[in-house]
């Protein structure tokens, strides 16, 4: 098989990062239910494909924990106070070593604050960052839209959760294809 483009996410080279999808924060997010549904969808497929999942929580004492429906199967939850999750994640610089999981698929809130700062800092560390535009949100649409334009200009890839899922699968001959395609078919948007 010929080599794939570096921006196509691979199952063995990816990880999922869920940023601040917390109980007291989500009700304030524009189209928060749809954002949460996308986060749940992507997390369920990541679990099915054994892709590592990390979540962050911004000041959980005030904003509450990660939404219950997402907590199942998360490999690590990192508490943070900085808007960028990078200090709390404490991940090595991808450019400094032969890091197996150098691709990061991201979802979460708020697009223009914690998601944007985390994504840009991860790019600075050499990670290939892909944001699922249907899995991120802000309180106001104008902030969300401006952040996506800024992120794209900073080298962050923008796509949808469903595109990420099929990149992870890569082929319809994958052993998980039937199970995952059923999850895709039953997906709430």
Steps between C-alpha positions, in 0.01 A plus 500: 500500500643843409577743782210713619497876531620607844173686567290186456452364849619147562370266766848421632626859480202686651364593836179680595503809720171618655537854635284620791167333420377563853163491676463871580662626182309313230156658560650839405645378169324592175361174359648324803284188460629445146860558610457251784342241267800529268743463792313187616500358145872552449588367846293184444679428172841577654424246775392242240827551311722515814605858432618672821266766639606785728264760643570828672298685762531874552460576871266204573416635847313783330404356159431143611649176369504366147147412385416153632426350157859575390685376808471131409812384323706815545859400562593817691329814628728798559393790719620840385488869579683627191285547191743292295488138613860439394659562843250263668538236229878495543543326162847488347581714201412290196782648296763399758443126484358226288156531658256232389181699568589836347148569365240657729131510415335767716148580616375718785434852617544789468628513145653847530661453842613161631463305174684764295782556747550126552497423127747775417734399782486136386590607146795691647611174665494321164164320526267474201173635635158444346193670642158351439300814423175328596647405839613843621299798614497835674235703679469724195512393136718798400777385737476143373512604134790741546697238694460240224634745241792588726580136574501406134743783432723369780535157340225313681296266278122543506263216420198318642476218750366262237797572272734420791322170564543384141864610498553289813332202332684556168324205330166321492693177558591613852372248757313782680343645187154348547475599867629853439286554190196409712603766753534748211157404365334545842679826577303792643580840351 
